[in-house]
């Protein structure tokens, strides 16, 4: 059995303040929710609708250099390796919402769930990565201070954690309550000598999109999509490319339209 000290972890890494703080916590081993790991996989998702692509990688480069110069740990072997990994979730996001949103919105009370679909695509891509690379733990920097976003509400977190669990991956949201104000994450980063302001994230064209979706709308949408998403992940893991593509056909075909009806 692999000990907690030797496990690898993954972090959904946007380059923003909260995910940057998660990276620092994992690297320094200064939070009870983080095991001492030997490698940290920073999973940065590309959704095809963002700008300023250099920001997250630059933020990672600066932060990893600063962390490497922090006070030495008890053993050089305990310093984790850091990997910055870009993963594309654009096609999956299209299948989950953009291709057939005209059909999906009436089904879910006319609500705009574009960001819920995007985050669901990110989690699915992270699950695929973690399973293939034997990374058992996934950490996500959702916080209570951003609970106005539908993808950072408890119903979303509970359901994606269940999805992860069905593939043997444990998803944690360790700072949801701790980073309940802007000052909490900023103070930790500044106290650790790390960047706490300025652009670290890509800027998505949908990031300020209005939605009035409630917990029930979000849950109903996820309950509708997750069984199909499970099939997609299983097909991808087993190399059944044609079957995986059939889970989310393009919306401008008769098969795509019927799949959302």
N, C-alpha and C positions, 0 to 999 in steps of 0.2 A: 504493500500500500504506500502511495506517495505521500510524504509528510507535507503539512501545510507550508513549511518553510521552503519546500522545493517546487511548489506548484507555480505554474505560469498564470498570469492574469491578462485580461483584455479590458480596455477602456474605450467606450465610444468617445472620440476626441474631436470636438469641433474647433478647438483652439481658443474658445472663450474662457471666461473667468472660472466657471464652475468645473469644466472638464480639465482645465489646467491645474486647478487645486487638487482634483482627484489624482492626476498624474504625480504631483508632488507628494501627496499622502502615500501613494503606493510606492514611490521611489524611496522615500525616507522611512517608511514603515512606522509612521507616527500616528496611526489610527487603529483602534481595536478591530475594525471591520476588515482590515487588510492583512492577509498573511504575508510573511516575508517571502517574496517571490524571486525567482532567478531570471525571469524575463517578463517585460511589460510590453504588450502589443497595443499600440495606440491606433485604433481603427478610425480612420477619417473617411467619411462617406461623401461621394460625389453624386449629386442628384440631377445634374445637367442644367440647373436653373440658377446657378450662383455666379458671383463675381469676386474679384480680388483673390484669385486662387493661391497666391503666394503667402497669404497671411498665416494660415495655420502651420505650414511647414516652417516658416521663419520663427513663429512663436515657439514651436517645438525645439528648433535648433538652439535658440537663446536659452530656453529653460533647461534643456538637458546639459548644456555647458555649465550653467550656474550650479545645478544640482551636483554635478560631478566634482565641483570645487568646494562643496559644503564640508563641514567637519567630518573627518574620516569615520566610517562605521567600525564596528568591532573587528571586522575581517574584510579584506578586499573582496573575498569570494561572496560576501553578502550583498554587494552592490549589484542591483539588477541591470541586465541589458535592456535597452529601450529600442523598440522598433516602431517606426512611423510607417503605417500601411494605408494606402489609398485604395478604397473599394468603391466600385460603381454600382449604385442602386437605382439609376434612372429608369431603366426599362421596367423594373419591377414596380416602381412608383407609378409609372404610366398605367400598368395593368391593374393596380390597386385602386386607381382613382381617375387619372387624367383621360384615359382612353374612353371611358364610358360615364363620365360624371353626370351627363344629362339624364342618364338612366338611374344612376345611384342616388342623386339628390332627392327625388320624389320618394324613394324607398325609405330614406332616413330623415323624414320630417323636413325636407328642404334645406338641410344644414350643409354648410361648407366644411368638409372633412379632409381637405387637401393636405393639411399638415399632419393629421393623424395617419393618413395613408403613407406619407413620406417617412415618418418615424417608424411605422410598421415595416416598411421596406428596409430601412436601416437595420432594424433588429433582425430581420430575416437574413440579411447579408452577413451580419455579425455571427449569427448562429452557424451558418454554413462555414464561415472562417474558423470559428472555434472548434467545431466538430472535426474539420479536416486537419487542423493543426494541434489537436489534443490540448486545447486550452479550456479548462473546466469552469473558469470563473469569468463573468462579464460584469463590469462596473459601469454605472451610468450616473451622470451628474444632474439628474432632475432635482429640482428644489421647490420647496413650498412657496417661495417668493415669486415663482413663475407659474403658479398653478392656474393662472388665467388662460394659459395655453392648454388646449384640450389634450395634447399628447403628454402633458406633465401632471395629469390628474390621477388619483388612485386607481380608477377603473382601468385606465390604460396600462399602468404599471403592473397591476395584478394580472392582467390577461397576457401581457408579453412575458412576464415571469413564468406563467404557466406554459406558454409556448416554448420558451427556452428549456424548461424542465422536461418537456416531452422528448427532447433530443439530448438529454443528459448534461445540459449547461445550466449553471446556477447564475441567475442575474440578480445583482444587488443594486440598491439605490441608497448608498450609505450616508449621504449628506442631505437628504430630502428635508429633514427637520432641522439639522444644524445650520444649514445655509438658508435660513428663513428670511434673512435681510441681505441687502447688498453689502452691508458693512462686514458681515461674517467672513465671506469668501475673500473680500479685498484685504481685510486685516490679516488673514492667514497668509496670503500671498506676499504681502508687504513684509510681514514678520519673517518670512522665509527668504527674503531678498529677491523675489520673483516679480515679473511684470504683472501689474494689477489693473492697468488702464490701457486704452488704445485698442486698435483693431487686432484681434487675434482670430476672428471668425471670418469665413466667407460670408458674403451678403446674398441671401436667397431672395429672389423676386417675390416670393410668397410670404416673406417673414412678417409682414404687417397686415396680412389678409384678415378681414373681419370674419368671425364666426360666433354664433350664439349657441353652438352645440352644447348640450348638457350631458351629464353622466349616462343617461339612458341612451341618447343618440350615439354616443361614442361606443358604448358597450354593444349595442345592437349591430353597429357597423362591424366591429371586430368579431363578433360572434358569426357574422355572415362570411367574412373574409378568411378568418383563421383556418377553418377546415381546408379551404382551397390552398392556402399558403402552406399548410403542413404537407399536402400532397406535392406541392412544388418543391419544397425542401427535400423531401424523400426522393423524388425523381432526380434532382440535381446531385444528391449524395450518391445515388446508385448509377449515375451516368446515363440516365434516360432523358436525353436532351429534348427529343421530340415531345415526349409526354410532359416535360416541364414547361415547354413553350405553350402547350395546349391549355395549361391552367389559366393563362392570362393572354388570350389572343388579342390582336389589335382591335380597336373599337370601330374601325371603318370597314369591317367585314361583317357578313351576316352572322358568323359564329361568334364574333365579339359582341354583337348586339344582343344575341340570345343569351349569352352567358351572364349578362347583367340584368336580365329581365326577371 
